[in-house]
Amino acid sequence: MTATDTAEPARGARERILLAAHDLFYRDGIRATGIDRVIAESGVAKLSFYRHFPSKNDLVLAFLDHRHARWMAWFEDALARHGGTAKALVPALKEWFAGKGFRGCAFINSVGELGGTVPGVNEITRRHKADMTRAISRLLPPSPRRRLLATDLATAVDGAIIRAQFDGDPGPALRSLQRICRSLLASA
């Protein structure tokens, strides 16, 4: 489904722009996606676009906020569906990696692509990774090392995401993550 599908014609211009940007930025990259392409894909007038997003940087930040809310909702649901313990990490990620159009972490990609050139990108990315780490922490039993273990697991998750993205086959990344999880959890 694309942002311009007519199944939901009641969507406002801002939402159509944001959905088009989400699909294009995630699939093709932020720098490779021009404003004219977002406008065409969303089906809004140029004036309407600039009324909602005065600059591409404003759209990039809105995209990352939207992606954060969307991905975190999916992640927490997937963790719950796969048992709600640390053992849920690998099957949840396997589900995401196997999804149509998987292209890694939008936040890691954005930081890599934009660096510090768009104010706010690094801050949104830090917030996203902190929320992901908190979600992982809630999977762990209470202990003095819970926060440290969650940080270690989140770092391993980020590594698995990157590896699955460039390998094209998520199997090796998932097997490595499984071994890392077992090792970290055994030492807890």
Z-matrix of the N, CA and C atoms (Angstrom, degrees):
N
C 1 1.447
C 2 1.523 1 108.96
N 3 1.305 2 116.87 1 135.18
C 4 1.460 3 120.88 2 178.21
C 5 1.514 4 110.04 3 -107.04
N 6 1.295 5 115.73 4 169.84
C 7 1.463 6 121.32 5 -177.94
C 8 1.520 7 111.97 6 -65.97
N 9 1.309 8 118.31 7 -18.70
C 10 1.455 9 119.93 8 -176.19
C 11 1.523 10 112.83 9 -99.76
N 12 1.308 11 118.53 10 5.47
C 13 1.461 12 120.03 11 176.16
C 14 1.517 13 109.39 12 -54.91
N 15 1.313 14 116.29 13 142.53
C 16 1.459 15 120.60 14 -177.46
C 17 1.512 16 112.53 15 -93.05
N 18 1.305 17 118.79 16 9.93
C 19 1.462 18 121.69 17 179.61
C 20 1.520 19 111.30 18 -62.60
N 21 1.309 20 117.47 19 -25.69
C 22 1.460 21 121.35 20 -179.61
C 23 1.529 22 109.31 21 -128.94
N 24 1.346 23 117.79 22 74.24
C 25 1.454 24 119.75 23 -175.72
C 26 1.524 25 114.31 24 -67.89
N 27 1.315 26 117.46 25 -12.74
C 28 1.464 27 120.25 26 -177.20
C 29 1.532 28 112.74 27 -77.63
N 30 1.292 29 118.69 28 -4.98
C 31 1.464 30 120.79 29 179.27
C 32 1.518 31 109.98 30 -61.96
N 33 1.319 32 114.66 31 137.31
C 34 1.455 33 120.19 32 177.78
C 35 1.514 34 111.35 33 -76.72
N 36 1.314 35 115.64 34 167.80
C 37 1.463 36 121.43 35 -178.08
C 38 1.521 37 111.28 36 -59.64
N 39 1.339 38 117.78 37 -44.87
C 40 1.464 39 120.42 38 -178.25
C 41 1.524 40 110.90 39 -59.27
N 42 1.328 41 116.77 40 -44.15
C 43 1.463 42 120.32 41 -179.37
C 44 1.529 43 110.90 42 -66.98
N 45 1.321 44 117.58 43 -40.58
C 46 1.472 45 119.67 44 178.86
C 47 1.528 46 110.36 45 -63.76
N 48 1.327 47 117.06 46 -40.31
C 49 1.468 48 120.77 47 177.96
C 50 1.526 49 109.74 48 -63.15
N 51 1.318 50 116.31 49 -46.41
C 52 1.457 51 120.90 50 -177.81
C 53 1.530 52 111.57 51 -64.14
N 54 1.320 53 117.34 52 -41.54
C 55 1.468 54 120.28 53 178.68
C 56 1.527 55 111.59 54 -66.86
N 57 1.325 56 116.38 55 -39.75
C 58 1.467 57 119.10 56 177.15
C 59 1.527 58 110.22 57 -64.32
N 60 1.332 59 116.25 58 -45.81
C 61 1.467 60 120.10 59 178.80
C 62 1.521 61 110.56 60 -61.02
N 63 1.327 62 116.57 61 -41.92
C 64 1.469 63 120.07 62 179.25
C 65 1.522 64 110.29 63 -56.53
N 66 1.320 65 116.66 64 -51.65
C 67 1.465 66 120.43 65 -177.72
C 68 1.529 67 111.27 66 -63.25
N 69 1.322 68 116.81 67 -45.93
C 70 1.462 69 120.39 68 -176.50
C 71 1.525 70 112.51 69 -71.55
N 72 1.335 71 117.41 70 -46.37
C 73 1.463 72 120.09 71 -179.64
C 74 1.521 73 110.84 72 -61.86
N 75 1.339 74 117.27 73 -42.79
C 76 1.461 75 119.16 74 -178.39
C 77 1.528 76 110.99 75 -69.13
N 78 1.305 77 116.76 76 -43.29
C 79 1.464 78 120.02 77 -176.38
C 80 1.526 79 112.83 78 -73.91
N 81 1.356 80 116.59 79 -45.35
C 82 1.457 81 119.80 80 -169.86
C 83 1.523 82 114.70 81 -108.79
N 84 1.319 83 116.74 82 -14.72
C 85 1.459 84 121.01 83 -177.21
C 86 1.515 85 110.74 84 102.45
N 87 1.316 86 115.14 85 155.75
C 88 1.458 87 121.06 86 -176.27
C 89 1.522 88 111.12 87 -73.85
N 90 1.310 89 116.93 88 -48.66
C 91 1.475 90 119.73 89 -177.99
C 92 1.532 91 111.63 90 -65.95
N 93 1.322 92 117.44 91 -32.62
C 94 1.463 93 120.89 92 -178.05
C 95 1.527 94 112.62 93 -77.13
N 96 1.324 95 117.23 94 -11.05
C 97 1.462 96 121.70 95 -176.58
C 98 1.523 97 109.95 96 -107.01
N 99 1.303 98 115.82 97 112.57
C 100 1.457 99 120.70 98 179.15
C 101 1.520 100 112.07 99 -85.60
N 102 1.304 101 115.00 100 161.36
C 103 1.465 102 121.95 101 179.43
C 104 1.529 103 110.59 102 -60.23
N 105 1.320 104 118.04 103 -40.69
C 106 1.468 105 120.79 104 -179.20
C 107 1.529 106 111.11 105 -59.89
N 108 1.314 107 116.03 106 -36.51
C 109 1.469 108 119.96 107 178.46
C 110 1.528 109 110.97 108 -68.32
N 111 1.334 110 117.02 109 -40.45
C 112 1.470 111 120.44 110 177.22
C 113 1.522 112 109.96 111 -63.78
N 114 1.328 113 116.06 112 -42.62
C 115 1.465 114 120.83 113 179.15
C 116 1.533 115 110.00 114 -60.93
N 117 1.315 116 116.80 115 -47.22
C 118 1.466 117 120.34 116 -179.99
C 119 1.522 118 111.61 117 -62.10
N 120 1.320 119 116.60 118 -45.22
C 121 1.466 120 121.15 119 -178.08
C 122 1.527 121 111.67 120 -66.24
N 123 1.309 122 117.27 121 -34.76
C 124 1.465 123 120.66 122 -177.38
C 125 1.521 124 112.73 123 -83.70
N 126 1.327 125 116.41 124 -18.17
C 127 1.450 126 120.25 125 178.75
C 128 1.526 127 114.59 126 73.20
N 129 1.328 128 116.57 127 27.80
C 130 1.468 129 119.93 128 178.53
C 131 1.529 130 109.22 129 -109.70
N 132 1.307 131 115.25 130 161.55
C 133 1.461 132 120.33 131 176.01
C 134 1.529 133 109.61 132 -75.95
N 135 1.319 134 116.01 133 153.05
C 136 1.466 135 121.10 134 -179.68
C 137 1.527 136 111.25 135 -57.34
N 138 1.318 137 117.27 136 -41.76
C 139 1.460 138 121.49 137 178.93
C 140 1.526 139 110.81 138 -61.40
N 141 1.314 140 116.42 139 -41.15
C 142 1.473 141 121.11 140 178.17
C 143 1.528 142 110.37 141 -63.98
N 144 1.333 143 116.34 142 -41.49
C 145 1.464 144 119.86 143 178.12
C 146 1.526 145 110.18 144 -57.06
N 147 1.334 146 116.00 145 -52.54
C 148 1.463 147 119.58 146 -175.30
C 149 1.532 148 112.95 147 -70.46
N 150 1.311 149 117.67 148 -20.68
C 151 1.455 150 120.73 149 173.62
C 152 1.539 151 109.78 150 -67.06
N 153 1.323 152 115.93 151 -37.60
C 154 1.471 153 120.66 152 -178.78
C 155 1.526 154 112.61 153 -87.46
N 156 1.325 155 116.58 154 -34.48
C 157 1.467 156 121.51 155 -177.00
C 158 1.530 157 108.32 156 -135.70
N 159 1.338 158 116.94 157 95.70
C 160 1.465 159 120.19 158 -176.50
C 161 1.533 160 114.12 159 -60.91
N 162 1.325 161 117.41 160 -21.50
C 163 1.469 162 119.98 161 179.15
C 164 1.520 163 109.47 162 -147.81
N 165 1.318 164 115.30 163 164.50
C 166 1.461 165 119.82 164 176.41
C 167 1.526 166 109.85 165 -63.11
N 168 1.329 167 117.50 166 -36.60
C 169 1.466 168 120.17 167 178.31
C 170 1.521 169 111.43 168 -59.41
N 171 1.332 170 117.26 169 -39.32
C 172 1.470 171 120.37 170 176.61
C 173 1.524 172 110.33 171 -61.94
N 174 1.321 173 116.37 172 -40.64
C 175 1.467 174 120.59 173 178.27
C 176 1.526 175 110.99 174 -66.68
N 177 1.310 176 117.93 175 -40.86
C 178 1.469 177 121.55 176 179.03
C 179 1.530 178 110.02 177 -59.72
N 180 1.317 179 117.43 178 -45.94
C 181 1.469 180 120.40 179 -179.87
C 182 1.530 181 111.17 180 -65.58
N 183 1.331 182 116.94 181 -39.39
C 184 1.469 183 120.30 182 177.34
C 185 1.527 184 110.24 183 -65.76
N 186 1.323 185 116.81 184 -40.13
C 187 1.468 186 121.32 185 176.17
C 188 1.523 187 110.85 186 -58.13
N 189 1.334 188 116.63 187 -47.45
C 190 1.459 189 119.38 188 -178.86
C 191 1.525 190 111.91 189 -66.19
N 192 1.327 191 118.13 190 -38.72
C 193 1.466 192 120.38 191 175.06
C 194 1.523 193 110.92 192 -61.70
N 195 1.332 194 116.04 193 -44.13
C 196 1.468 195 121.41 194 178.85
C 197 1.526 196 110.50 195 -63.21
N 198 1.319 197 115.93 196 -46.10
C 199 1.473 198 120.45 197 -179.58
C 200 1.527 199 110.39 198 -61.99
N 201 1.324 200 116.27 199 -40.18
C 202 1.466 201 120.59 200 179.53
C 203 1.534 202 110.29 201 -59.64
N 204 1.312 203 117.14 202 -51.81
C 205 1.473 204 120.33 203 -178.93
C 206 1.521 205 110.75 204 -61.27
N 207 1.311 206 116.74 205 -43.72
C 208 1.465 207 121.53 206 -178.64
C 209 1.537 208 111.63 207 -65.52
N 210 1.336 209 116.43 208 -47.35
C 211 1.460 210 119.69 209 -176.56
C 212 1.529 211 111.38 210 -69.51
N 213 1.317 212 117.40 211 -41.98
C 214 1.468 213 119.60 212 -179.82
C 215 1.523 214 110.99 213 -63.53
N 216 1.316 215 117.90 214 -39.97
C 217 1.473 216 120.42 215 177.14
C 218 1.523 217 109.79 216 -61.17
N 219 1.332 218 116.24 217 -44.93
C 220 1.463 219 119.43 218 177.91
C 221 1.534 220 110.55 219 -63.07
N 222 1.320 221 117.73 220 -46.94
C 223 1.466 222 122.42 221 -175.73
C 224 1.524 223 111.12 222 -60.03
N 225 1.314 224 117.12 223 -48.97
C 226 1.464 225 120.08 224 -179.52
C 227 1.517 226 111.24 225 -63.77
N 228 1.339 227 117.37 226 -38.68
C 229 1.464 228 120.80 227 176.80
C 230 1.533 229 110.68 228 -65.37
N 231 1.326 230 116.73 229 -44.54
C 232 1.470 231 120.68 230 -179.70
C 233 1.521 232 110.99 231 -63.33
N 234 1.323 233 117.45 232 -41.46
C 235 1.470 234 120.10 233 178.06
C 236 1.525 235 110.53 234 -61.46
N 237 1.319 236 116.92 235 -42.25
C 238 1.469 237 121.07 236 178.99
C 239 1.533 238 110.38 237 -65.57
N 240 1.331 239 117.17 238 -43.99
C 241 1.470 240 120.80 239 -179.94
C 242 1.520 241 112.56 240 -63.08
N 243 1.334 242 116.63 241 -27.53
C 244 1.470 243 120.67 242 -178.36
C 245 1.527 244 112.16 243 -99.04
N 246 1.319 245 117.26 244 20.07
C 247 1.455 246 120.32 245 170.36
C 248 1.513 247 116.72 246 114.81
N 249 1.324 248 118.35 247 -16.40
C 250 1.456 249 120.81 248 175.64
C 251 1.516 250 115.73 249 69.24
N 252 1.339 251 117.49 250 20.45
C 253 1.464 252 121.42 251 174.30
C 254 1.530 253 107.72 252 -123.30
N 255 1.311 254 116.63 253 177.41
C 256 1.464 255 120.36 254 179.66
C 257 1.537 256 111.58 255 -58.90
N 258 1.317 257 116.50 256 -25.27
C 259 1.467 258 119.86 257 177.95
C 260 1.529 259 111.72 258 -66.68
N 261 1.321 260 118.06 259 -13.32
C 262 1.468 261 122.00 260 -179.74
C 263 1.524 262 112.49 261 -77.58
N 264 1.328 263 118.10 262 -16.71
C 265 1.468 264 120.64 263 -175.88
C 266 1.529 265 112.93 264 -58.25
N 267 1.310 266 117.37 265 -51.11
C 268 1.461 267 120.32 266 -175.24
C 269 1.531 268 111.41 267 -66.14
N 270 1.342 269 119.86 268 -48.67
C 271 1.465 270 117.07 269 178.75
C 272 1.533 271 113.75 270 -64.55
N 273 1.324 272 117.55 271 -33.11
C 274 1.467 273 119.75 272 177.43
C 275 1.527 274 109.63 273 -64.35
N 276 1.314 275 116.78 274 -46.88
C 277 1.466 276 119.70 275 -179.99
C 278 1.527 277 111.32 276 -66.55
N 279 1.316 278 116.44 277 -36.67
C 280 1.470 279 119.83 278 177.45
C 281 1.529 280 109.76 279 -58.25
N 282 1.314 281 116.18 280 -41.62
C 283 1.466 282 121.80 281 177.90
C 284 1.534 283 110.51 282 -59.77
N 285 1.330 284 116.29 283 -46.97
C 286 1.463 285 120.38 284 -179.30
C 287 1.523 286 111.33 285 -66.32
N 288 1.333 287 116.97 286 -46.74
C 289 1.462 288 120.99 287 -177.70
C 290 1.529 289 111.51 288 -60.44
N 291 1.324 290 117.20 289 -32.28
C 292 1.466 291 121.67 290 -178.54
C 293 1.529 292 111.99 291 -82.03
N 294 1.322 293 116.89 292 -9.41
C 295 1.461 294 120.77 293 -177.69
C 296 1.516 295 112.61 294 -67.06
N 297 1.323 296 114.50 295 151.68
C 298 1.460 297 120.54 296 179.03
C 299 1.536 298 109.33 297 -61.89
N 300 1.297 299 116.04 298 129.88
C 301 1.459 300 120.72 299 175.05
C 302 1.521 301 115.07 300 81.99
N 303 1.337 302 119.47 301 12.97
C 304 1.465 303 120.50 302 177.87
C 305 1.523 304 109.14 303 -55.89
N 306 1.328 305 115.52 304 125.93
C 307 1.465 306 121.28 305 178.05
C 308 1.517 307 110.80 306 -138.08
N 309 1.318 308 115.53 307 37.37
C 310 1.452 309 120.17 308 176.54
C 311 1.513 310 112.83 309 80.86
N 312 1.307 311 114.58 310 -163.34
C 313 1.464 312 122.11 311 -177.60
C 314 1.531 313 109.35 312 -87.23
N 315 1.325 314 116.70 313 121.61
C 316 1.460 315 121.06 314 179.88
C 317 1.522 316 111.80 315 -59.26
N 318 1.323 317 117.19 316 -28.38
C 319 1.465 318 121.07 317 -177.19
C 320 1.519 319 111.00 318 -79.58
N 321 1.315 320 116.90 319 -45.57
C 322 1.468 321 120.28 320 175.42
C 323 1.530 322 109.00 321 -61.74
N 324 1.336 323 116.83 322 -43.67
C 325 1.466 324 120.37 323 178.96
C 326 1.530 325 110.87 324 -60.08
N 327 1.329 326 116.85 325 -43.00
C 328 1.473 327 120.96 326 -177.58
C 329 1.520 328 111.65 327 -66.60
N 330 1.322 329 116.96 328 -42.22
C 331 1.460 330 119.57 329 177.93
C 332 1.525 331 109.77 330 -64.88
N 333 1.323 332 116.75 331 -42.16
C 334 1.458 333 120.14 332 178.22
C 335 1.517 334 112.59 333 -64.34
N 336 1.303 335 116.05 334 -37.84
C 337 1.461 336 121.01 335 -177.28
C 338 1.531 337 112.56 336 -78.77
N 339 1.329 338 116.22 337 -39.61
C 340 1.459 339 120.12 338 -172.45
C 341 1.517 340 114.29 339 -105.46
N 342 1.343 341 116.33 340 -19.91
C 343 1.458 342 119.58 341 -176.59
C 344 1.510 343 110.04 342 53.38
N 345 1.296 344 117.34 343 -134.44
C 346 1.456 345 121.26 344 179.35
C 347 1.520 346 113.15 345 -96.16
N 348 1.339 347 118.08 346 17.59
C 349 1.464 348 120.52 347 -174.64
C 350 1.521 349 113.87 348 -77.38
N 351 1.326 350 117.71 349 -20.48
C 352 1.468 351 121.29 350 177.63
C 353 1.522 352 107.25 351 -116.29
N 354 1.330 353 116.51 352 106.00
C 355 1.471 354 119.08 353 -178.96
C 356 1.529 355 110.78 354 -55.99
N 357 1.306 356 114.78 355 132.83
C 358 1.455 357 120.42 356 177.77
C 359 1.514 358 114.18 357 105.33
N 360 1.331 359 119.02 358 -23.91
C 361 1.471 360 121.22 359 -177.38
C 362 1.523 361 110.55 360 -63.37
N 363 1.328 362 117.23 361 -47.54
C 364 1.464 363 119.50 362 -179.49
C 365 1.529 364 111.38 363 -63.98
N 366 1.336 365 116.64 364 -37.94
C 367 1.472 366 120.47 365 179.44
C 368 1.525 367 111.16 366 -64.99
N 369 1.332 368 117.58 367 -45.49
C 370 1.468 369 120.57 368 178.00
C 371 1.520 370 109.79 369 -62.78
N 372 1.321 371 117.33 370 -39.43
C 373 1.465 372 121.31 371 179.48
C 374 1.525 373 110.66 372 -64.45
N 375 1.327 374 117.48 373 -43.44
C 376 1.474 375 120.15 374 177.37
C 377 1.528 376 110.84 375 -60.89
N 378 1.332 377 116.66 376 -41.70
C 379 1.466 378 120.79 377 178.48
C 380 1.529 379 110.34 378 -63.32
N 381 1.329 380 116.45 379 -43.58
C 382 1.468 381 120.52 380 178.83
C 383 1.529 382 110.88 381 -60.20
N 384 1.326 383 116.22 382 -47.79
C 385 1.469 384 119.79 383 -178.28
C 386 1.530 385 110.79 384 -67.31
N 387 1.320 386 118.52 385 -34.46
C 388 1.473 387 120.78 386 175.90
C 389 1.528 388 110.40 387 -65.85
N 390 1.328 389 117.32 388 -40.94
C 391 1.471 390 120.03 389 178.23
C 392 1.524 391 111.00 390 -67.10
N 393 1.327 392 117.13 391 -38.53
C 394 1.460 393 120.44 392 176.44
C 395 1.527 394 109.99 393 -62.61
N 396 1.321 395 116.91 394 -42.80
C 397 1.466 396 121.06 395 179.32
C 398 1.521 397 110.83 396 -64.03
N 399 1.327 398 117.68 397 -39.92
C 400 1.472 399 120.68 398 176.73
C 401 1.522 400 111.00 399 -63.40
N 402 1.319 401 117.70 400 -39.80
C 403 1.468 402 120.76 401 177.70
C 404 1.525 403 110.05 402 -62.58
N 405 1.313 404 116.83 403 -40.33
C 406 1.474 405 120.71 404 177.77
C 407 1.522 406 109.64 405 -67.49
N 408 1.313 407 117.59 406 -40.40
C 409 1.465 408 121.79 407 179.55
C 410 1.522 409 111.64 408 -58.33
N 411 1.339 410 116.34 409 -37.81
C 412 1.471 411 119.73 410 179.79
C 413 1.521 412 112.86 411 -66.63
N 414 1.329 413 117.21 412 -15.39
C 415 1.467 414 121.44 413 177.27
C 416 1.522 415 111.97 414 -80.29
N 417 1.315 416 116.90 415 -16.46
C 418 1.462 417 122.75 416 -171.04
C 419 1.525 418 111.41 417 -97.23
N 420 1.330 419 116.24 418 147.47
C 421 1.466 420 118.45 419 175.66
C 422 1.536 421 110.18 420 -68.46
N 423 1.319 422 117.24 421 149.92
C 424 1.472 423 119.57 422 178.65
C 425 1.534 424 111.29 423 -57.62
N 426 1.313 425 115.05 424 136.53
C 427 1.467 426 121.16 425 175.86
C 428 1.521 427 107.49 426 -167.57
N 429 1.329 428 117.22 427 162.91
C 430 1.465 429 119.68 428 177.53
C 431 1.530 430 113.05 429 -63.49
N 432 1.331 431 116.93 430 -22.64
C 433 1.472 432 121.18 431 -177.54
C 434 1.535 433 112.83 432 -99.49
N 435 1.315 434 116.97 433 8.69
C 436 1.466 435 120.92 434 -174.25
C 437 1.534 436 111.88 435 -55.90
N 438 1.317 437 117.79 436 -48.60
C 439 1.470 438 120.71 437 -177.46
C 440 1.530 439 110.75 438 -64.07
N 441 1.331 440 116.94 439 -44.08
C 442 1.459 441 121.16 440 178.78
C 443 1.527 442 111.08 441 -62.57
N 444 1.323 443 116.98 442 -43.85
C 445 1.464 444 121.21 443 179.31
C 446 1.531 445 110.83 444 -63.88
N 447 1.324 446 116.83 445 -40.88
C 448 1.469 447 120.06 446 178.23
C 449 1.525 448 110.70 447 -63.21
N 450 1.332 449 116.93 448 -39.30
C 451 1.467 450 120.90 449 177.92
C 452 1.526 451 110.47 450 -64.62
N 453 1.334 452 116.59 451 -42.94
C 454 1.468 453 120.51 452 177.76
C 455 1.528 454 111.37 453 -61.87
N 456 1.329 455 116.20 454 -44.29
C 457 1.465 456 120.14 455 179.63
C 458 1.534 457 110.80 456 -65.74
N 459 1.327 458 117.51 457 -40.08
C 460 1.467 459 120.73 458 178.83
C 461 1.526 460 110.65 459 -63.50
N 462 1.311 461 117.03 460 -38.56
C 463 1.461 462 120.66 461 177.50
C 464 1.525 463 110.09 462 -65.00
N 465 1.319 464 116.68 463 -41.01
C 466 1.472 465 120.75 464 177.19
C 467 1.530 466 110.69 465 -64.70
N 468 1.329 467 117.23 466 -38.36
C 469 1.462 468 121.36 467 177.30
C 470 1.530 469 109.60 468 -61.76
N 471 1.337 470 117.13 469 -46.64
C 472 1.467 471 119.63 470 178.69
C 473 1.527 472 111.22 471 -59.35
N 474 1.306 473 117.02 472 -41.13
C 475 1.460 474 120.13 473 177.26
C 476 1.518 475 112.02 474 -62.60
N 477 1.321 476 116.60 475 -41.34
C 478 1.465 477 120.42 476 179.13
C 479 1.532 478 111.01 477 -65.59
N 480 1.326 479 116.41 478 -38.13
C 481 1.467 480 120.46 479 178.27
C 482 1.527 481 109.95 480 -61.34
N 483 1.310 482 116.18 481 -48.29
C 484 1.471 483 120.10 482 -178.98
C 485 1.523 484 110.61 483 -63.35
N 486 1.318 485 116.41 484 -44.32
C 487 1.467 486 120.41 485 -178.81
C 488 1.531 487 111.17 486 -63.26
N 489 1.342 488 116.63 487 -44.16
C 490 1.464 489 120.13 488 179.09
C 491 1.521 490 110.98 489 -63.15
N 492 1.332 491 116.40 490 -34.50
C 493 1.460 492 120.61 491 -179.38
C 494 1.523 493 111.06 492 -66.36
N 495 1.304 494 118.42 493 -48.09
C 496 1.459 495 117.87 494 -174.76
C 497 1.522 496 113.80 495 -87.46
N 498 1.336 497 118.53 496 -21.29
C 499 1.463 498 120.11 497 176.34
C 500 1.522 499 111.75 498 -73.68
N 501 1.325 500 116.48 499 -32.67
C 502 1.452 501 119.58 500 -175.49
C 503 1.516 502 112.64 501 81.82
N 504 1.314 503 116.92 502 -15.47
C 505 1.464 504 123.46 503 176.32
C 506 1.522 505 106.13 504 -124.25
N 507 1.332 506 117.53 505 113.08
C 508 1.455 507 119.30 506 -175.98
C 509 1.527 508 114.51 507 -74.44
N 510 1.313 509 118.08 508 -10.04
C 511 1.465 510 121.26 509 -176.38
C 512 1.517 511 114.57 510 -53.47
N 513 1.333 512 119.39 511 -55.02
C 514 1.465 513 119.69 512 -179.59
C 515 1.535 514 113.08 513 -59.54
N 516 1.321 515 117.25 514 -40.30
C 517 1.468 516 120.23 515 179.47
C 518 1.526 517 110.63 516 -64.36
N 519 1.321 518 116.90 517 -42.10
C 520 1.468 519 120.41 518 -179.71
C 521 1.526 520 111.55 519 -67.74
N 522 1.330 521 117.04 520 -38.62
C 523 1.471 522 119.58 521 178.06
C 524 1.531 523 110.60 522 -66.06
N 525 1.317 524 116.77 523 -41.43
C 526 1.470 525 119.85 524 176.65
C 527 1.524 526 110.81 525 -63.14
N 528 1.320 527 116.63 526 -45.02
C 529 1.465 528 120.05 527 178.68
C 530 1.522 529 110.66 528 -60.94
N 531 1.309 530 117.43 529 -39.99
C 532 1.469 531 120.83 530 178.45
C 533 1.532 532 110.51 531 -60.48
N 534 1.322 533 117.26 532 -45.07
C 535 1.467 534 120.56 533 179.10
C 536 1.536 535 111.15 534 -64.71
N 537 1.322 536 117.51 535 -41.96
C 538 1.468 537 121.61 536 179.04
C 539 1.525 538 109.71 537 -63.32
N 540 1.308 539 117.14 538 -44.97
C 541 1.469 540 120.97 539 179.05
C 542 1.525 541 110.89 540 -59.78
N 543 1.324 542 116.36 541 -47.94
C 544 1.474 543 119.76 542 178.95
C 545 1.529 544 111.24 543 -58.33
N 546 1.313 545 116.02 544 -45.36
C 547 1.466 546 120.33 545 -178.81
C 548 1.524 547 111.35 546 -64.13
N 549 1.316 548 117.15 547 -46.65
C 550 1.470 549 120.26 548 -179.46
C 551 1.525 550 111.23 549 -65.04
N 552 1.312 551 117.16 550 -42.57
C 553 1.462 552 120.49 551 -178.41
C 554 1.529 553 111.52 552 -68.60
N 555 1.323 554 116.39 553 -32.62
C 556 1.480 555 119.43 554 178.79
C 557 1.516 556 110.83 555 -69.67
N 558 1.324 557 117.12 556 -26.99
C 559 1.463 558 119.99 557 -177.98
C 560 1.531 559 111.97 558 -89.89
N 561 1.316 560 116.61 559 -4.31
C 562 1.470 561 120.66 560 -176.70
C 563 1.503 562 113.50 561 -71.52
